[in-house]
Amino acid sequence: MRVLFSEEAERGLEEVADYIAKDNPRRAVSFVRELRDAALALGDHPKAYPLIPRYEEYGHRRKPYRAYIIIYTVMADSVLVDAILHGSQDYEIMLFGDS
């Protein structure tokens, strides 16, 4: 299945790269590649990770990768990576507001 990245997800990858590059530019490049590859692997088994509890009706799933979370949605013929966030960020507020 094809994997697409939203603008928000691309921005998340850039933020990860910028943060890591402050201390280690080379590692920033390799880590972002790993993170992107982890997201691309969702195309092989898109339903391997659970729907986000309490928000199942939105269809978002989450895949952890090291200290990060890949938020994605399974579509009819593709996987949409909605966001890539550090695990310490409150992704529920970012995605769903105060609902």
N, C-alpha and C positions, 0 to 999 in steps of 0.2 A: 504494500500500500504506500502511496506517495505521502511524504511528510512536508508540510508547509509551515513556515514561520511567520507569525504575525509581526507587525511593526513593533509591538510591545516586547515580543520575545527577542527580536533582533537588538532592540535597545537594551534589554537585559544582558545579552551577551557582551555588548559594548561596555556596559557598566562593570561587568565582571572583569573584562580585560583591562580596563582602566585601573581598577582597584589593585589587581595583582601586579600590573606593570609598574606601579610605584616602587615596589621592592624588587621585582624580578621580571623584566620585560620578556625574556625568553620563555619563562614558565607561563606567562600570561597567554602567549600564543598557543603553546601546547595544551594548556588546560582548557581554553575555550574550544579548541579542536575536539578534545575529549568530551566536553559538555555537549557540543553540537552532535557528535557521533552518538552519544547516549540518547539524544532526542531523535535522531534519525533511525535508531534501532527500533523505535516504537512502531515503525511501519511493518516490521515483521510480526509483532504480537501486540496490536494496539489495545486489546482489552486485558492485558496482563496485569494492569494496575487498577485498583478500585476507584469507583466514583468517590468524590469527596463527601464524607459523611455529613449529613444534615442539609446538603445542597445537591442531592442526587438529580433533582429535576433540571438542573442547569447542564448536566452532562459532562462536567469537567472531571478529569482524573488527574492524579499527581504521581509523578515518578521521582523518587529521591535519587540524587547523584552527589555523593560526598556531602558537602554542607549545603547543597543547592536543591531546589525543587523545580521540576519541570511540570508545568500545568498544561494540560492538553485536552482536546476534544476529539472524539472519533466521529468522523463524518461518513457519509455513504461510501465515498471512494478515496478518502484521504484522512490524514491525521493533521489537525491544526494545533501547532504549539502556540498556546495563548500567551504564556509568560514564562520567564526563567528568573527565579528569585533566590536570594539567600534564605536558608531555612529559618533564620531569625526574624525575617520580615513577616508581618501579619498579612498573609496572602488572602485570608478570608475577608478582611475589611477591603483590601484592594480590589478583589473580584466581585464581592457581593454587597459591599457597603454595610450598613447597620441592620440588614434584614434578619 
